[in-house]
Amino acid sequence: MNQQEKPSGRNLSNFMEFVLLDFADVPHLQWFLFGLFLIIYIIIVMSNGTIFLVTRLDSALQSPMYFFLSSFSFLEICYVSVTLPRMLMNLATQRRRISLLACATQMCLVLILGGTECLLLAVMAYDRYVAICNPLQYPLIMNHGVCIQLVTASWTIGIPVMIGHTYQIFSLHFCGSNQINHFFCDIPPILKLACGNTFINEMLVFIVAVLFVMVPFILIVGSYSKIISTVLKLSSATSRTKAFSTCSSHLMVVMLFFGSAIITYLRPKSGQPEGTDKVLSLFYTILTPVFNPMIYSLRNKDVIMALRKLLCNKSLF
């Protein structure tokens, strides 16, 4: 590898660029981390891509639940592709500089896709709520047109908010060090570089986090409270087991993603050790996309059967 680049501490008003430190504090592990994250990226793209293709191509997986799952898998590919390729390039070249425009673009995309994931997980919880609590009306309520509208709204509703939020953050004046102790341009480490009082900006971050993280999380908790109440009233143990099995996979993804995101954006910033944001971000930007295909495929007999069918069809050619 090239000699590690020395981060600059000059005023950003002149140079208009940041330096992503990512894992510069462990120089002896650069090649190991590069290989590790490259393997993780390949696994995420291939596994989520496989679920996307299977749920789109297999005629047995054309229910609303799998329609949302295919959109979620595609979202995970987009989400991880915003951060991991840049981090891999930094690890390989040790050139950690990123322009102000590129940093703002990356942050905006991370916010848009992160907000989309929160909303889509809430939509998936609502789908399970209707399927279990109101099964007779399920085909009518969750028809194909409604599913398309819900997915479209999840992808687009946060775009103007996140663009405005990104513009507001990068309208601040940055001075002193331009080193970002993170592996991508995230809000908390960027605000630490801003000059003057950032209380208003931090309050706006809190408001946006409440709207796009806490509100969907509360809706998910409400949906699953109703689901659990309904399932416990079922007389058949087999029916209860089947109902819980269709929801447990979604709940595991929800807890992993929302848990780390809520701690990152809603916890008090004072007294936190350096690198905390970086570690927490690994959970909702990398670990969730890794575990998503495993959770949904290994715990779902329909997906496993569809995968076997796809593999058998390929082996015939």
C-alpha positions as CSV (number, residue, x, y, z in Angstrom):
1,M,0.0,0.0,0.0
2,N,1.0,3.6,-0.4
3,Q,2.4,5.5,2.5
4,Q,-0.5,6.6,4.7
5,E,-1.6,10.1,4.0
6,K,-1.2,12.6,6.8
7,P,-4.6,14.3,7.4
8,S,-4.6,18.0,7.0
9,G,-5.8,20.3,9.7
10,R,-6.2,23.4,7.6
11,N,-9.2,25.6,7.3
12,L,-11.9,24.0,5.1
13,S,-13.0,27.4,3.8
14,N,-9.8,27.3,1.7
15,F,-9.5,23.7,0.8
16,M,-13.1,22.6,0.7
17,E,-12.4,19.0,1.6
18,F,-12.5,16.5,4.5
19,V,-10.3,13.6,5.5
20,L,-12.1,10.4,6.4
21,L,-10.0,8.7,9.1
22,D,-12.0,5.5,9.0
23,F,-9.6,2.9,10.5
24,A,-6.4,4.9,10.3
25,D,-5.7,4.3,14.0
26,V,-4.8,0.6,13.2
27,P,-2.4,0.9,10.2
28,H,-1.1,-2.6,10.7
29,L,-4.6,-4.0,9.9
30,Q,-5.3,-2.1,6.7
31,W,-4.9,-5.1,4.4
32,F,-6.9,-7.3,6.7
33,L,-9.8,-4.8,6.9
34,F,-9.7,-4.3,3.2
35,G,-10.1,-8.0,2.6
36,L,-12.7,-8.4,5.3
37,F,-14.9,-5.5,4.1
38,L,-14.5,-6.6,0.4
39,I,-15.8,-10.0,1.3
40,I,-18.6,-8.5,3.3
41,Y,-19.6,-6.2,0.4
42,I,-19.6,-9.1,-2.1
43,I,-21.7,-11.2,0.3
44,I,-24.2,-8.4,0.8
45,V,-24.6,-7.7,-2.9
46,M,-24.8,-11.4,-3.9
47,S,-27.1,-12.5,-1.1
48,N,-29.5,-9.6,-1.3
49,G,-29.4,-9.7,-5.1
50,T,-30.4,-13.4,-5.0
51,I,-33.4,-12.7,-2.7
52,F,-34.4,-9.8,-4.9
53,L,-34.3,-12.0,-8.1
54,V,-36.0,-15.0,-6.4
55,T,-38.9,-13.0,-5.0
56,R,-39.4,-11.3,-8.3
57,L,-39.1,-14.4,-10.5
58,D,-40.7,-17.2,-8.5
59,S,-44.5,-17.4,-9.0
60,A,-45.0,-18.8,-5.5
61,L,-43.5,-15.6,-4.0
62,Q,-45.8,-13.0,-5.4
63,S,-47.6,-12.0,-2.1
64,P,-47.2,-8.5,-0.6
65,M,-44.8,-9.8,2.0
66,Y,-42.3,-10.9,-0.6
67,F,-42.9,-7.8,-2.7
68,F,-41.8,-5.7,0.3
69,L,-38.9,-8.1,0.9
70,S,-37.6,-7.7,-2.7
71,S,-37.7,-3.9,-2.3
72,F,-36.0,-4.2,1.0
73,S,-33.2,-6.4,-0.4
74,F,-32.7,-3.9,-3.3
75,L,-32.6,-1.1,-0.8
76,E,-29.9,-2.9,1.2
77,I,-27.7,-3.1,-1.9
78,C,-28.1,0.6,-2.6
79,Y,-27.5,1.5,1.1
80,V,-24.2,-0.4,1.5
81,S,-23.0,0.8,-1.9
82,V,-23.0,4.4,-0.8
83,T,-20.5,3.7,2.0
84,L,-18.5,0.5,1.5
85,P,-16.9,1.2,-1.9
86,R,-15.5,4.5,-0.7
87,M,-14.2,2.9,2.5
88,L,-12.5,0.1,0.4
89,M,-10.9,2.7,-1.8
90,N,-9.5,4.5,1.2
91,L,-8.2,1.3,2.7
92,A,-6.5,0.3,-0.5
93,T,-5.0,3.7,-1.5
94,Q,-4.7,5.4,1.9
95,R,-5.9,8.6,0.1
96,R,-8.6,9.5,2.6
97,R,-9.5,12.9,1.2
98,I,-13.1,13.6,0.1
99,S,-14.4,16.8,-1.4
100,L,-17.1,18.8,0.3
101,L,-19.5,18.1,-2.5
102,A,-18.8,14.3,-2.5
103,C,-19.1,14.3,1.3
104,A,-22.5,16.1,1.2
105,T,-23.7,13.8,-1.6
106,Q,-22.7,10.7,0.4
107,M,-24.4,12.1,3.6
108,C,-27.6,12.9,1.6
109,L,-27.8,9.5,0.1
110,V,-27.2,7.8,3.4
111,L,-29.9,9.8,5.0
112,I,-32.4,9.2,2.2
113,L,-31.8,5.4,2.1
114,G,-31.7,5.2,5.9
115,G,-35.0,7.0,6.1
116,T,-36.4,4.7,3.4
117,E,-35.3,1.7,5.4
118,C,-37.1,2.9,8.5
119,L,-40.3,3.5,6.6
120,L,-40.1,0.3,4.7
121,L,-39.7,-1.7,7.9
122,A,-42.8,0.0,9.2
123,V,-44.7,-0.9,6.0
124,M,-43.6,-4.6,6.4
125,A,-44.8,-4.6,10.0
126,Y,-48.2,-3.2,8.9
127,D,-48.4,-5.9,6.2
128,R,-47.9,-8.6,8.9
129,Y,-50.4,-6.8,11.1
130,V,-53.1,-6.9,8.4
131,A,-52.3,-10.5,7.4
132,I,-52.5,-11.9,11.0
133,C,-55.1,-9.6,12.6
134,N,-57.4,-9.1,9.7
135,P,-56.8,-12.1,7.3
136,L,-60.2,-12.1,5.6
137,Q,-59.7,-8.5,4.4
138,Y,-55.9,-8.9,3.7
139,P,-56.2,-9.4,-0.1
140,L,-58.5,-6.4,-0.4
141,I,-56.5,-4.1,1.9
142,M,-53.0,-5.1,0.6
143,N,-53.8,-5.3,-3.1
144,H,-51.0,-4.7,-5.6
145,G,-51.8,-1.1,-6.2
146,V,-51.6,-0.3,-2.4
147,C,-48.3,-2.2,-2.2
148,I,-46.8,-0.1,-5.0
149,Q,-48.0,3.1,-3.4
150,L,-46.6,2.1,0.0
151,V,-43.2,1.2,-1.4
152,T,-43.1,4.4,-3.6
153,A,-44.0,6.6,-0.6
154,S,-41.3,4.9,1.5
155,W,-38.6,5.7,-1.2
156,T,-39.7,9.2,-1.9
157,I,-41.2,10.9,1.1
158,G,-37.9,11.6,2.8
159,I,-36.1,12.9,-0.3
160,P,-36.9,16.7,0.1
161,V,-36.5,16.5,3.9
162,M,-33.0,14.9,3.7
163,I,-31.8,17.2,0.9
164,G,-32.8,20.2,2.9
165,H,-31.3,18.7,6.0
166,T,-28.0,18.1,4.2
167,Y,-28.0,21.6,2.8
168,Q,-28.5,23.1,6.2
169,I,-25.6,21.1,7.7
170,F,-23.2,22.0,5.0
171,S,-24.1,25.6,5.1
172,L,-22.3,25.8,8.4
173,H,-18.8,27.3,8.6
174,F,-16.1,24.7,9.2
175,C,-12.7,25.6,10.7
176,G,-9.7,24.0,12.3
177,S,-9.3,20.3,11.8
178,N,-11.0,18.7,8.7
179,Q,-10.5,15.1,10.0
180,I,-13.7,13.1,10.2
181,N,-13.3,10.2,12.7
182,H,-15.6,7.9,10.7
183,F,-15.7,5.7,7.6
184,F,-18.3,7.8,5.9
185,C,-19.8,11.3,6.1
186,D,-22.3,11.1,8.9
187,I,-24.0,13.9,10.8
188,P,-22.5,13.6,14.3
189,P,-18.8,13.7,13.3
190,I,-19.5,16.5,10.7
191,L,-21.2,18.7,13.4
192,K,-18.1,18.3,15.6
193,L,-16.1,20.1,13.0
194,A,-18.4,23.1,12.7
195,C,-17.5,26.5,14.3
196,G,-19.7,28.2,16.8
197,N,-23.0,27.1,18.4
198,T,-24.6,24.1,16.7
199,F,-27.5,23.7,19.1
200,I,-30.1,24.5,16.5
201,N,-28.5,22.1,14.1
202,E,-28.5,19.4,16.7
203,M,-32.2,20.0,17.5
204,L,-33.0,19.7,13.8
205,V,-31.1,16.4,13.8
206,F,-33.2,15.3,16.8
207,I,-36.5,16.3,15.1
208,V,-35.6,14.5,11.8
209,A,-34.5,11.4,13.8
210,V,-37.8,11.4,15.7
211,L,-39.8,11.7,12.5
212,F,-38.0,9.1,10.5
213,V,-36.7,6.7,13.2
214,M,-38.8,6.9,16.4
215,V,-42.2,7.3,14.7
216,P,-41.7,4.2,12.4
217,F,-40.3,2.3,15.4
218,I,-43.4,3.2,17.5
219,L,-45.7,2.1,14.7
220,I,-43.8,-1.2,14.4
221,V,-44.0,-1.8,18.2
222,G,-47.8,-1.0,18.0
223,S,-48.3,-3.4,15.1
224,Y,-46.5,-6.2,16.8
225,S,-48.3,-5.6,20.1
226,K,-51.6,-6.1,18.2
227,I,-50.1,-9.2,16.4
228,I,-48.9,-10.8,19.7
229,S,-52.3,-10.1,21.3
230,T,-54.1,-11.8,18.4
231,V,-51.7,-14.7,18.1
232,L,-52.0,-15.5,21.8
233,K,-55.8,-15.8,21.4
234,L,-55.4,-18.6,18.7
235,S,-56.6,-21.9,20.0
236,S,-54.2,-24.0,17.9
237,A,-50.5,-24.2,19.0
238,T,-49.6,-24.9,15.4
239,S,-51.3,-21.7,14.2
240,R,-49.5,-19.7,16.9
241,T,-46.1,-21.1,15.9
242,K,-46.8,-20.4,12.2
243,A,-47.9,-16.8,13.0
244,F,-44.9,-16.1,15.2
245,S,-42.5,-17.6,12.6
246,T,-43.6,-15.2,9.9
247,C,-42.9,-12.2,12.2
248,S,-39.8,-13.3,14.1
249,S,-37.5,-12.7,11.1
250,H,-38.8,-9.2,10.6
251,L,-38.5,-8.4,14.4
252,M,-34.8,-9.5,14.4
253,V,-34.0,-7.1,11.6
254,V,-36.0,-4.3,13.2
255,M,-34.2,-4.6,16.6
256,L,-30.7,-4.7,15.0
257,F,-31.3,-1.7,12.7
258,F,-33.4,0.6,14.9
259,G,-31.4,-0.2,18.1
260,S,-28.1,1.0,16.7
261,A,-29.8,3.9,14.8
262,I,-31.6,5.2,17.8
263,I,-28.5,5.1,20.0
264,T,-26.5,7.0,17.3
265,Y,-28.9,9.9,16.6
266,L,-30.9,10.3,19.8
267,R,-28.4,9.6,22.6
268,P,-26.8,12.6,24.4
269,K,-23.5,13.5,22.7
270,S,-21.6,14.7,25.8
271,G,-19.2,12.3,27.5
272,Q,-19.2,9.8,24.6
273,P,-15.8,8.1,23.8
274,E,-14.2,8.7,20.5
275,G,-15.2,6.2,17.8
276,T,-18.6,5.3,19.4
277,D,-20.5,6.6,16.3
278,K,-18.2,4.6,14.0
279,V,-18.8,1.4,15.9
280,L,-22.6,1.9,16.1
281,S,-22.8,2.8,12.4
282,L,-21.3,-0.6,11.5
283,F,-24.4,-2.2,12.9
284,Y,-27.0,-0.3,10.8
285,T,-25.0,0.2,7.6
286,I,-23.2,-3.1,7.3
287,L,-24.4,-5.8,9.7
288,T,-28.1,-5.4,8.9
289,P,-27.5,-5.9,5.2
290,V,-25.4,-8.9,6.0
291,F,-27.9,-10.6,8.3
292,N,-31.0,-9.7,6.3
293,P,-30.7,-12.4,3.7
294,M,-29.7,-15.0,6.3
295,I,-32.6,-14.2,8.6
296,Y,-35.2,-14.1,5.9
297,S,-33.9,-17.1,3.9
298,L,-32.8,-19.5,6.6
299,R,-36.0,-19.0,8.6
300,N,-38.4,-19.1,5.6
301,K,-39.3,-22.4,4.0
302,D,-40.9,-20.7,0.9
303,V,-37.7,-18.8,0.1
304,I,-35.6,-21.9,0.6
305,M,-37.8,-23.9,-1.8
306,A,-37.7,-21.1,-4.3
307,L,-33.9,-21.0,-4.1
308,R,-33.7,-24.7,-4.6
309,K,-36.0,-24.5,-7.6
310,L,-33.8,-21.7,-9.1
311,L,-30.6,-23.7,-8.6
312,C,-32.2,-26.8,-10.1
313,N,-33.4,-24.9,-13.1
314,K,-29.9,-23.5,-13.6
315,S,-28.3,-26.9,-13.3
316,L,-30.4,-28.2,-16.2
317,F,-28.9,-25.8,-18.7
